[in-house]
Amino acid sequence: MTLDERLEKVKNLKIVCCCTPNYGHMFPMSRVAIALQSKGHEVHVCTIDNERGKNGIPKLYTDTGVQLHLTPGLEMD
């Protein structure tokens, strides 16, 4: 497979990023997810549906095209 064929194959990836809703983890990952989305990839972010996940995390992805999915999980202190 040539380089051009390989690049064409990875042009529109579907990417899932998962992490806890702690800002030390989520904020750096959000920048990567948004950059990938801006390059034309379909990006989904999965995190826990607790207080922090519901209240603060969606603001990181407002109007970015990144799809946020909140999953059931434990509250973290």
C-alpha positions as CSV (number, residue, x, y, z in Angstrom):
1,M,0.0,0.0,0.0
2,T,1.4,3.4,-1.0
3,L,1.6,6.4,1.4
4,D,-1.1,8.1,-0.5
5,E,-3.4,5.1,-0.1
6,R,-2.7,4.9,3.6
7,L,-3.4,8.6,4.1
8,E,-6.7,8.4,2.2
9,K,-7.7,5.5,4.4
10,V,-7.3,7.4,7.6
11,K,-8.8,10.7,6.3
12,N,-12.1,10.3,8.2
13,L,-11.7,8.3,11.3
14,K,-14.3,7.6,14.0
15,I,-12.5,8.2,17.3
16,V,-13.7,7.6,20.9
17,C,-11.9,9.2,23.8
18,C,-12.7,8.1,27.4
19,C,-11.6,9.4,30.8
20,T,-12.9,10.4,34.2
21,P,-14.5,13.8,34.5
22,N,-11.6,15.2,36.5
23,Y,-10.4,18.5,34.8
24,G,-6.7,17.3,35.0
25,H,-7.6,14.5,32.7
26,M,-10.5,15.9,30.7
27,F,-9.2,19.3,29.8
28,P,-6.0,18.1,28.0
29,M,-8.0,15.4,26.3
30,S,-10.7,17.9,25.2
31,R,-8.0,19.9,23.3
32,V,-6.9,16.7,21.5
33,A,-10.6,15.7,20.7
34,I,-11.4,19.2,19.4
35,A,-8.3,19.3,17.2
36,L,-9.1,15.9,15.8
37,Q,-12.7,17.1,15.1
38,S,-11.4,20.2,13.3
39,K,-9.4,17.9,11.0
40,G,-12.6,16.3,9.8
41,H,-12.7,13.2,12.1
42,E,-15.9,12.1,13.9
43,V,-15.0,12.3,17.6
44,H,-16.9,11.0,20.6
45,V,-16.0,11.6,24.3
46,C,-17.3,9.3,27.0
47,T,-17.2,10.1,30.7
48,I,-19.1,9.5,33.9
49,D,-22.5,10.9,34.4
50,N,-21.9,12.3,37.9
51,E,-22.2,15.9,39.2
52,R,-18.9,17.0,37.7
53,G,-19.6,15.3,34.4
54,K,-23.1,16.9,34.1
55,N,-22.2,20.4,35.2
56,G,-18.7,21.3,34.0
57,I,-17.6,18.9,31.3
58,P,-20.2,19.8,28.6
59,K,-18.9,23.4,28.6
60,L,-15.6,22.1,27.2
61,Y,-17.4,20.8,24.1
62,T,-20.0,23.5,23.4
63,D,-20.1,24.3,19.6
64,T,-17.2,22.1,18.8
65,G,-18.9,19.2,17.0
66,V,-17.4,16.7,19.4
67,Q,-20.2,14.4,20.7
68,L,-20.2,14.0,24.5
69,H,-21.7,10.8,26.0
70,L,-22.3,10.6,29.8
71,T,-22.4,7.0,31.2
72,P,-23.7,5.9,34.6
73,G,-21.0,5.8,37.2
74,L,-20.1,6.4,40.8
75,E,-19.8,9.9,42.4
76,M,-16.2,10.8,43.0
77,D,-15.0,13.0,45.9
